Amino acid sequence: MLALLIGFTFSMAIDRHDLRETLEEGEANAIGTEYLRADLLPPKASQVTKDLLMQYLDQRILFYSKQEREKIKVIRLKTDQLQNDLWNEILPTARSNQTATIALVVSGMNDVLNSQGYVQAAWWNRIPSTAWILMAAIAVCANLLVGFGARNFQKNIALFMIFPFVVAVSFFLIADIDSPRGGVIRIEPRNLITLKKALSMQTKTETPSPASN
């Protein structure tokens, strides 16, 4: 019974971990696509939108890093502010120039904002506390039974220490996988970092050197 419950919970934690990694990739794709679509805006709005997207990308990378609670609140507030700034930047153009081209920009920005919401929801979606309580109760009962039976097997008492050790390691592994920001196994923003490097290189290439002026 305990083995089945641990296996089910472990599978649940793995599925959530894989989903968070997939959403991180999707968020990077959404930001990268919108950065390219920003070229469809008027020059001034295009440059401001790109600058805001770069700032937004920095905050999204910070979101995935291990931070204190107060720092996380600051990151969340900055993220919300940048989302408002990004939307307000393209809104005047979308209202005055309702074409299919501008619709692509609006759609892309919508994907950027939605992707952050999907990521946040996935990070809040943790293994329920009731499942932890049930596993802990069953583990305690199982270990008590094993300990009670070990009294008659003094020579093989080390063998009975394996069961509690395996249960403890299993609980640690499940808890670690289910904690995306803390622990040993964490969600790394590899796609966002790669995107940041690519856009930074592109920005340097697009920026004219003083000699060319």
C-alpha positions as CSV (number, residue, x, y, z in Angstrom):
1,M,0.0,0.0,0.0
2,L,2.8,2.4,1.0
3,A,4.8,1.6,-2.1
4,L,1.8,2.2,-4.4
5,L,1.1,5.5,-2.7
6,I,4.7,6.6,-2.9
7,G,4.9,5.6,-6.5
8,F,1.7,7.4,-7.4
9,T,2.8,10.6,-5.6
10,F,6.3,10.4,-7.2
11,S,4.7,10.1,-10.6
12,M,2.5,13.1,-9.8
13,A,5.5,15.2,-8.8
14,I,7.4,14.2,-12.0
15,D,4.4,15.2,-14.1
16,R,4.3,18.6,-12.5
17,H,8.0,19.0,-12.9
18,D,7.8,18.2,-16.6
19,L,4.9,20.6,-17.0
20,R,6.8,23.5,-15.4
21,E,9.8,22.8,-17.8
22,T,7.5,22.8,-20.8
23,L,5.8,26.0,-19.7
24,E,9.2,27.7,-19.3
25,E,10.1,26.8,-22.8
26,G,6.7,28.1,-24.0
27,E,7.2,31.4,-22.2
28,A,10.6,31.8,-23.8
29,N,9.1,31.2,-27.2
30,A,6.3,33.7,-26.6
31,I,8.7,36.4,-25.6
32,G,11.1,35.7,-28.5
33,T,8.3,35.8,-31.0
34,E,6.8,39.0,-29.7
35,Y,10.3,40.6,-29.7
36,L,10.4,39.9,-33.5
37,R,6.9,41.1,-34.1
38,A,7.7,44.4,-32.3
39,D,9.4,45.4,-35.6
40,L,5.9,45.6,-37.1
41,L,5.1,48.6,-34.8
42,P,6.0,52.2,-35.6
43,P,9.7,52.9,-34.9
44,K,9.4,54.6,-31.6
45,A,6.8,52.1,-30.2
46,S,8.9,49.3,-31.6
47,Q,12.0,50.3,-29.7
48,V,10.2,51.0,-26.4
49,T,8.4,47.6,-26.7
50,K,11.7,45.8,-27.3
51,D,13.3,47.6,-24.3
52,L,10.4,46.6,-22.1
53,L,10.6,43.0,-23.3
54,M,14.2,42.8,-22.4
55,Q,13.5,44.2,-18.9
56,Y,10.6,41.7,-18.6
57,L,12.8,38.9,-19.7
58,D,15.3,39.8,-16.9
59,Q,12.4,39.6,-14.3
60,R,11.2,36.2,-15.7
61,I,14.8,34.8,-15.3
62,L,14.9,36.1,-11.7
63,F,11.6,34.4,-11.0
64,Y,13.1,31.0,-11.6
65,S,16.1,31.6,-9.4
66,K,16.2,30.8,-5.7
67,Q,15.1,33.9,-3.9
68,E,13.8,35.0,-0.5
69,R,10.1,35.7,-0.1
70,E,10.5,39.4,0.1
71,K,12.6,39.4,-3.1
72,I,9.9,37.2,-4.8
73,K,7.3,39.8,-4.0
74,V,9.4,42.6,-5.5
75,I,9.9,40.5,-8.7
76,R,6.2,39.8,-8.9
77,L,5.4,43.5,-8.6
78,K,7.9,44.5,-11.2
79,T,6.6,41.8,-13.5
80,D,3.0,43.1,-13.1
81,Q,4.1,46.6,-13.8
82,L,6.1,45.6,-16.9
83,Q,3.1,43.7,-18.2
84,N,0.9,46.8,-17.9
85,D,3.6,48.9,-19.6
86,L,3.9,46.5,-22.4
87,W,0.2,46.3,-23.0
88,N,-0.2,50.1,-22.8
89,E,2.6,50.6,-25.2
90,I,1.0,48.7,-28.0
91,L,-2.6,49.7,-27.2
92,P,-2.6,53.1,-29.0
93,T,-1.2,51.6,-32.2
94,A,-3.7,48.7,-32.0
95,R,-6.6,51.1,-31.6
96,S,-5.5,53.5,-34.4
97,N,-4.3,50.9,-36.9
98,Q,-6.6,47.9,-36.8
99,T,-4.9,45.8,-39.4
100,A,-4.0,42.1,-39.6
101,T,-0.3,43.0,-39.1
102,I,-0.9,44.9,-35.8
103,A,-3.3,42.0,-34.8
104,L,-0.3,39.7,-34.9
105,V,1.5,42.0,-32.4
106,V,-1.5,42.1,-30.1
107,S,-1.9,38.4,-30.3
108,G,1.8,37.9,-29.5
109,M,1.7,40.2,-26.5
110,N,-1.4,38.3,-25.3
111,D,0.7,35.1,-25.5
112,V,3.4,36.7,-23.5
113,L,1.1,37.7,-20.7
114,N,-0.8,34.4,-20.7
115,S,2.4,32.3,-20.6
116,Q,3.4,34.0,-17.3
117,G,0.0,33.2,-15.9
118,Y,0.3,29.5,-16.9
119,V,3.8,29.3,-15.3
120,Q,2.6,30.9,-12.0
121,A,-0.4,28.5,-11.9
122,A,1.9,25.5,-12.4
123,W,4.2,26.7,-9.6
124,W,1.3,27.0,-7.2
125,N,0.0,23.5,-8.2
126,R,1.8,21.4,-5.6
127,I,1.1,18.0,-4.1
128,P,-1.9,18.4,-1.8
129,S,-1.2,18.4,2.0
130,T,-3.8,15.6,2.4
131,A,-1.6,13.3,0.3
132,W,1.4,14.1,2.5
133,I,-0.5,13.5,5.7
134,L,-1.8,10.1,4.3
135,M,1.6,9.1,3.2
136,A,3.1,10.0,6.6
137,A,0.5,8.1,8.5
138,I,0.9,5.0,6.4
139,A,4.7,5.3,6.7
140,V,4.6,5.6,10.5
141,C,2.3,2.5,10.8
142,A,4.5,0.5,8.4
143,N,7.7,1.4,10.2
144,L,6.1,0.5,13.6
145,L,5.1,-2.9,12.2
146,V,8.6,-3.4,10.8
147,G,10.1,-2.4,14.1
148,F,7.8,-4.6,16.1
149,G,8.8,-7.6,13.9
150,A,12.5,-6.8,14.2
151,R,12.5,-7.8,17.9
152,N,12.6,-11.5,16.9
153,F,15.4,-11.0,14.3
154,Q,18.3,-9.5,16.3
155,K,20.9,-10.8,14.0
156,N,19.4,-9.2,10.9
157,I,18.4,-5.9,12.6
158,A,20.4,-3.9,10.0
159,L,18.2,-5.4,7.3
160,F,15.1,-3.7,8.9
161,M,16.8,-0.3,8.8
162,I,16.6,-0.4,5.0
163,F,12.9,0.1,5.0
164,P,12.8,3.4,7.0
165,F,15.8,4.6,5.0
166,V,14.1,4.0,1.7
167,V,10.9,5.6,2.8
168,A,12.8,8.7,4.1
169,V,14.7,9.0,0.8
170,S,11.5,8.6,-1.2
171,F,9.8,11.4,0.8
172,F,12.8,13.7,0.3
173,L,13.0,13.1,-3.4
174,I,9.2,13.7,-3.9
175,A,9.4,16.9,-1.8
176,D,12.5,18.1,-3.7
177,I,10.9,17.6,-7.1
178,D,7.7,19.2,-5.9
179,S,9.6,22.4,-4.9
180,P,10.5,24.2,-8.2
181,R,12.4,27.1,-6.6
182,G,14.2,25.3,-3.7
183,G,15.9,22.1,-3.1
184,V,18.5,20.2,-5.3
185,I,16.3,19.5,-8.3
186,R,15.1,22.9,-9.6
187,I,13.5,24.4,-12.7
188,E,16.3,26.1,-14.5
189,P,15.3,28.9,-17.0
190,R,17.6,27.6,-19.7
191,N,15.4,28.7,-22.6
192,L,14.9,32.2,-21.1
193,I,18.7,32.6,-20.5
194,T,19.5,31.4,-24.1
195,L,16.9,33.8,-25.4
196,K,18.4,36.7,-23.3
197,K,21.9,36.0,-24.8
198,A,20.5,35.8,-28.4
199,L,18.6,39.1,-28.1
200,S,21.5,40.8,-26.4
201,M,23.7,39.8,-29.3
202,Q,21.1,40.9,-31.8
203,T,20.8,44.3,-30.0
204,K,24.5,44.8,-30.2
205,T,24.5,44.0,-33.9
206,E,21.6,46.4,-34.6
207,T,23.2,49.3,-32.6
208,P,25.3,51.4,-34.9
209,S,28.9,52.0,-33.8
210,P,30.2,55.6,-33.2
211,A,32.6,55.2,-36.2
212,S,29.7,54.6,-38.6
213,N,28.2,57.9,-37.7
